[in-house]
């Protein structure tokens, strides 16, 4: 019998997500995407198990959903989304994107699964903290047993588009429109989970 596939969603719950949400709805998009994944995977625990981990300027590892205890009803899913929103609203500034990505990949690699996927969300607010694209690219490609994707859901200027050019092709997406999210997730799942 095969083991379930493993998915880690690495959510950006940094202060900039909340601060710039009024400008471009980046936090709203992320929460909608997380809700879509939680709802879409409900009842699929035999095939896919997942966890949701947040990262912010305060902490590179904020557990919102544990692999063994996914929210199994609307109330619990709403509580996850409210917790993510609240963290973003009240956390300190800073950035732990690279550390969070490395930790999420190491965590996924340690899980017994047929396949391991990490999908990281970011608002591409990296230049401000002197984070180079090469640091993210190195983390994304470090473990060949983990498929890693980054979705930039916000940007100041064209920073997200510039980052996409410097990160692994086919593994990096930029979207400022919630309507594009299902297509992006389908591309990711088609290339990994649904095989």
C-alpha positions in Angstrom: 0.0 0.0 0.0 1.3 3.4 -0.9 1.8 6.2 1.6 -0.1 9.5 1.4 1.5 12.3 -0.4 2.6 15.2 1.9 1.9 18.9 1.3 3.3 21.8 3.4 1.7 25.2 2.8 4.2 27.9 4.0 2.1 31.0 4.5 3.5 34.5 4.7 1.8 36.1 7.7 4.3 38.9 8.0 3.3 42.5 9.0 3.6 43.6 5.4 0.9 41.2 4.3 -1.5 43.0 6.6 -0.1 46.5 6.1 -0.4 46.3 2.3 -3.6 44.3 2.1 -5.6 47.5 1.7 -3.4 48.3 -1.4 -3.7 45.0 -3.3 -5.6 42.5 -1.2 -2.5 40.2 -0.8 -3.5 38.8 2.6 -7.1 38.3 1.4 -5.7 36.3 -1.6 -3.5 34.2 0.6 -6.4 33.4 3.0 -8.7 32.5 0.1 -6.1 30.2 -1.4 -5.5 28.5 2.0 -9.2 28.0 2.4 -9.5 26.6 -1.1 -6.7 24.0 -0.3 -8.2 23.1 3.1 -11.7 22.6 1.5 -10.3 20.8 -1.5 -8.3 18.3 0.5 -11.0 17.5 3.0 -11.7 13.8 2.9 -8.5 13.1 0.9 -6.4 12.1 3.9 -5.7 8.7 2.6 -4.1 10.2 -0.5 -2.8 13.6 0.7 -1.9 14.9 4.1 -1.0 18.5 4.7 0.1 21.0 7.2 0.1 24.8 7.2 3.0 26.7 8.7 3.3 30.4 8.8 6.4 32.7 8.8 6.8 36.3 9.7 9.3 38.8 11.0 8.9 37.3 14.5 9.1 33.6 13.7 10.1 31.3 10.8 7.8 28.5 12.0 4.3 29.2 13.2 2.1 26.0 13.1 -1.5 26.6 12.0 -2.5 23.1 10.9 -0.8 19.9 12.0 -0.5 17.1 9.5 -2.3 14.6 11.8 -5.2 17.0 12.7 -6.4 18.9 9.7 -9.5 21.1 10.3 -12.5 18.9 9.4 -15.3 21.4 9.3 -16.0 25.0 8.3 -15.7 26.4 11.9 -12.2 24.9 12.4 -11.1 26.1 8.9 -12.3 29.6 9.8 -10.4 29.5 13.0 -7.2 28.7 11.1 -7.8 31.7 8.8 -8.6 34.0 11.7 -5.4 33.0 13.5 -3.4 33.6 10.4 -5.0 37.1 9.9 -4.4 38.0 13.6 -0.8 37.0 13.5 -0.2 39.2 10.4 -1.9 42.1 12.1 0.0 42.1 15.3 3.5 40.7 14.5 6.7 42.7 14.5 8.4 43.6 11.2 11.2 41.6 9.8 11.6 38.6 7.4 12.4 34.9 7.9 11.4 33.8 4.4 14.7 31.9 3.7 14.9 30.3 7.1 11.2 29.4 7.0 11.6 27.8 3.5 14.6 25.8 4.6 12.8 24.6 7.8 9.6 23.7 5.8 11.7 21.7 3.3 13.5 19.8 6.0 10.2 19.1 7.8 8.7 17.8 4.5 11.7 15.7 3.8 11.4 14.0 7.3 7.8 12.9 6.7 7.2 9.4 5.4 5.3 10.0 2.1 5.3 8.9 -1.5 5.9 12.5 -2.5 6.7 15.7 -0.6 5.6 19.2 -1.8 6.2 22.6 -0.2 4.3 25.6 -1.5 5.5 28.9 -0.1 3.6 32.1 -0.3 5.3 35.5 -0.2 4.5 39.1 -0.8 8.0 39.5 -2.4 8.9 42.2 0.1 12.5 40.8 0.2 14.8 43.6 -1.0 13.9 45.6 2.0 15.6 42.9 4.1 18.5 42.3 1.8 17.3 38.8 0.8 18.9 37.8 -2.5 17.0 35.6 -5.0 20.0 33.2 -5.0 19.3 32.4 -1.3 15.7 31.4 -2.2 16.7 29.5 -5.3 19.4 27.6 -3.3 16.8 26.6 -0.7 14.3 25.6 -3.3 16.6 23.2 -5.0 18.6 21.8 -2.1 16.6 18.6 -1.5 15.7 16.6 -4.6 13.1 14.6 -2.6 11.0 17.7 -2.0 9.2 19.6 -4.8 9.2 23.3 -3.9 7.1 26.1 -5.4 6.9 29.8 -4.5 3.8 31.9 -5.2 4.2 35.6 -5.0 0.9 37.1 -4.1 1.9 40.7 -3.6 4.6 43.0 -4.8 6.0 46.5 -4.5 6.6 47.7 -8.0 7.8 44.8 -10.2 9.8 43.0 -7.5 7.8 39.8 -7.7 8.3 39.7 -11.5 12.0 40.2 -11.2 12.2 37.5 -8.6 10.4 35.1 -10.8 13.0 35.6 -13.5 15.8 34.6 -11.1 14.1 31.6 -9.4 13.7 28.1 -10.8 11.5 28.1 -14.0 8.2 26.4 -13.6 8.4 26.5 -9.8 7.7 30.2 -9.3 4.4 32.0 -9.9 3.2 35.6 -9.6 -0.4 36.5 -9.2 -2.3 39.6 -8.1 -5.7 38.1 -9.0 -7.6 35.6 -7.0 -9.1 34.2 -10.2 -5.7 32.9 -11.2 -5.2 30.9 -8.1 -7.0 27.8 -9.1 -5.1 27.6 -12.3 -1.8 28.0 -10.5 -2.7 25.4 -8.0 -3.8 23.0 -10.7 -0.5 23.5 -12.5 1.4 22.7 -9.3 -0.8 19.7 -8.4 -0.7 18.4 -12.0 3.0 18.4 -12.0 3.3 16.8 -8.6 0.5 15.4 -6.4 -2.0 14.2 -9.1 0.1 11.7 -10.9 
